[in-house]
Amino acid sequence: MKQCCRDYLMDQFGDMDVSQEIYNEYVASMKAKLGEAESALSQGEWMPLDRIAHAIKGNALASGDNDVADTAIALRNAAKLADAAAAAALVGKLKNLAQEL
């Protein structure tokens, strides 16, 4: 479990089993949402990409992962501007961050 998430979840719930369960759901969701983000980006679907980035941000914040949340916020901005280059770079960054989970 990523240390920032462990610290946050333990502070919130005080129970390692609950924290681990929430973290596992976060990791699974992140993988699914990244696939959706790549698909939306490849099809130039900016509104769905914005919604996906919003979901990633919320899940990251709920798990204490501020690096992912900040990147998802930037992805939302890129999607709103239909900036394909920035969005592609940010999806790549999210994929790299997901490997740390």
C-alpha positions as CSV (number, residue, x, y, z in Angstrom):
1,M,0.0,0.0,0.0
2,K,1.3,3.4,-0.9
3,Q,2.5,5.2,2.2
4,C,0.4,8.4,1.7
5,C,-2.7,6.3,1.4
6,R,-1.9,4.1,4.4
7,D,-1.4,7.1,6.5
8,Y,-4.6,8.8,5.4
9,L,-6.8,5.8,5.5
10,M,-5.5,4.7,8.9
11,D,-6.1,8.2,10.2
12,Q,-9.6,8.1,8.8
13,F,-10.6,4.6,9.8
14,G,-8.1,3.4,12.4
15,D,-8.4,-0.1,11.1
16,M,-5.9,-1.8,8.8
17,D,-8.4,-4.3,7.4
18,V,-10.8,-1.5,6.4
19,S,-8.0,0.6,5.1
20,Q,-6.7,-2.2,3.0
21,E,-10.1,-3.0,1.6
22,I,-10.7,0.7,0.6
23,Y,-7.2,0.8,-0.9
24,N,-7.8,-2.3,-3.0
25,E,-11.0,-0.8,-4.3
26,Y,-9.1,2.4,-5.2
27,V,-6.4,0.4,-7.1
28,A,-9.0,-1.6,-9.0
29,S,-11.0,1.5,-9.9
30,M,-7.9,3.3,-11.0
31,K,-7.0,0.6,-13.4
32,A,-10.5,0.5,-14.9
33,K,-10.7,4.3,-15.2
34,L,-7.3,4.5,-16.9
35,G,-8.6,2.2,-19.6
36,E,-11.6,4.3,-20.0
37,A,-9.5,7.5,-20.1
38,E,-7.3,6.1,-22.8
39,S,-10.3,5.1,-24.9
40,A,-12.0,8.5,-24.5
41,L,-8.7,10.2,-25.4
42,S,-8.1,8.1,-28.5
43,Q,-11.6,9.0,-29.7
44,G,-11.4,12.6,-28.8
45,E,-14.3,12.4,-26.4
46,W,-13.6,15.3,-24.2
47,M,-16.7,15.3,-22.0
48,P,-16.4,11.7,-21.1
49,L,-12.7,12.2,-20.4
50,D,-13.5,15.1,-18.1
51,R,-16.0,12.9,-16.2
52,I,-13.5,10.0,-16.0
53,A,-10.8,12.4,-14.7
54,H,-13.3,13.7,-12.1
55,A,-13.9,10.2,-10.9
56,I,-10.2,9.5,-10.7
57,K,-9.7,12.7,-8.7
58,G,-12.5,11.8,-6.2
59,N,-11.3,8.3,-5.7
60,A,-7.7,9.5,-5.2
61,L,-8.8,12.2,-2.7
62,A,-10.9,9.6,-0.8
63,S,-7.8,7.4,-0.5
64,G,-5.3,10.2,0.4
65,D,-3.4,10.1,-2.9
66,N,-2.8,13.8,-3.7
67,D,-0.4,13.2,-6.5
68,V,-3.0,11.3,-8.5
69,A,-5.7,13.8,-7.6
70,D,-3.6,16.8,-8.7
71,T,-2.8,15.0,-12.0
72,A,-6.5,14.2,-12.5
73,I,-7.4,17.9,-11.9
74,A,-4.9,18.8,-14.6
75,L,-6.4,16.2,-16.9
76,R,-9.9,17.7,-16.4
77,N,-8.5,21.1,-17.4
78,A,-6.9,19.6,-20.5
79,A,-10.1,17.8,-21.4
80,K,-12.1,21.0,-21.0
81,L,-9.7,22.7,-23.4
82,A,-9.7,19.7,-25.8
83,D,-5.9,19.8,-25.5
84,A,-4.9,16.4,-26.9
85,A,-1.2,16.7,-26.3
86,A,-1.6,17.8,-22.7
87,A,-4.3,15.2,-22.1
88,A,-2.1,12.4,-23.5
89,A,0.8,13.4,-21.4
90,L,-1.4,13.5,-18.3
91,V,-2.9,10.1,-19.0
92,G,0.6,8.8,-19.3
93,K,1.5,10.4,-16.0
94,L,-1.5,8.8,-14.4
95,K,-0.4,5.4,-15.8
96,N,3.0,5.9,-14.3
97,L,1.5,6.9,-10.9
98,A,-0.8,3.8,-11.0
99,Q,2.3,1.6,-11.3
100,E,3.3,2.8,-7.8
101,L,0.0,1.6,-6.3
